[in-house]
Amino acid sequence: MLASILVSAALVVGLQTQSTTPTTKPAQGTPTTRQTAPAAKPAAASTSTVQARAKSIPATAVAAGNFNTLVTALQAADLVTALEGTGPFTVFAPTDEAFAKLPAGTVEMLLKPENKAKLIDILTFHVVPGKVVASDVTKLRFAETLEGQRVDIAVKDGKVFVDGAEVVKTDIACSNGVIHVIDRVILPVDLVIPQVAANAGTFNTLLAAAKAAGLVEVLSSEGPFTVFAPTDEAFAKLPKGTVESLLQPENKAKLVEILTYHVVPGRIYSDEVVAVTEAPTVLGRNLPIAAANGVVTVGGAKVVAVDIEASNGVIHVVDAVILPGAASGSAADAPKATKPGTASN
């Protein structure tokens, strides 16, 4: 379930610098500019140095004796000093046994310098800003990590799971936060929005349009982006010939306009979407949002699936194509169907 809608190459700078667009932050009602995980890159600390700084999260992990792989990974990722900082932080810490459950050679591969960025993503996916003790964790459905994506939290038969990993020990106190022990390594989604959409198999028209508009590369960039993605069925609701007309080179500017009206800068999850009445899009126009009787509409299109994660954003699926200045699914602003080689007005 996914989608990628896009952003023209000319808009890249605007996307990366736009400061007024809503994005997600933990425990805030109205989205504000999202801050991604702090990528602290200090010099790697030796184990002896970590031990000398008693009570910090890394020092506590070393003293426990069963987080050796985690500590080694933190050193390779240059994250030790960051996790010795004021914080506070909540760490869902995989044990050595948890790392051993990964496929053979995975840890060794991640520790190589060329894979440092990927290692940072994985490690920061285990860290939540703030001190969240066990009694509070069980009250949550999700938590936003320093990596940017959320982890799902569930309680089943008296056991707590974080993205499917069981919490086996809780509330290990540290001077700058708390550690909860989990029984396996949790992994963030590592596919960008167009890749997630392609794997879904229901966004073929959207991807063809993004390619024709020259927006695939932009939506594959760091972002983050929130995409309200029409399915193939949604595009099929447009008047006959509309899609074919939009895909013609002479209508590229109009296609870019329509697609970028489906994209909001920042990573905005569904609970944050319903907290606002509009969101500024990459196109530059505000997208109206309404929620009533359990139904959420965006630009008049019904949201039918939410919170599909990508490494550079999140996808919400809509049941109609949203046209700027027109009701969803209307062809009012779309170019009329034309014969190949004939420009539309």
ABEGO torsion letter per residue (X at the ends): XBBBBBBBAAAAAAAAABAABBBBBBGBABBBBBBBBBBBBBBBBBAAAAAABBGBAAAAAAAAGAAAAAAAAAAAAGAAAAAABAOBBBBBBBBAAAAAABBBGAAAAAABAAAAAAAAAAAAAABBBEBBBAAAAAABABBBBAAGBBBBBBBBGGBBBBGGBBBABBGBBBAAEBBBBBABBBBBBABBAAAAAAAAGAAAAAAAAAAAAGAAAAAABAOBBBBBBBBAAAAAABBBGAAAAAABAAAAAAAAAAAAAABBBEBBBAAAAAABABBBBAAGBBBBBBBBGGBBBBGGBBBABBGBBBAAEBBBBBABBBBBGBBBGBAAABBBBBBBGBBBX
